[in-house]
Amino acid sequence: MVTIDDVRAVARQLPRSYEVLVRDRVKFRVGRIVWLAFSADETTMGFAFPKEERAALVASDPAKFLLPGQSDLRWNWAVVRLGAIDPEEMRELVLDAWRMVVPKSVAAAYLARP
């Protein structure tokens, strides 16, 4: 099972990413853009994801992925149950979400490092 601390270990090392606490919920931002957010009980993680692809994501594994709440449907956002993913899948989701919000040159430089 993946925990918030596992996600933190990945998210904190990404360029321009920083952690904030908003209404007792942990979120990660790049600039003013929130790209990761945890539920209050830290069992689910919202992440940046193309909204035109999220229905297919949720349909691919509804036990793992959820649509965001009604107020977040307008954003490029999806939700995953942390207990349903392994560390490798978490890392992939986190990196893909981060890549959506940083300049392409920043992502390319980070991903090209040895």
Summary of the structure (lengths in Angstrom):
residues: 114
radius of gyration: 13.4
end to end distance: 27.9
largest distance: 40.9
contacts: 316
relative contact order: 0.20
helix: 42%
strand: 26%
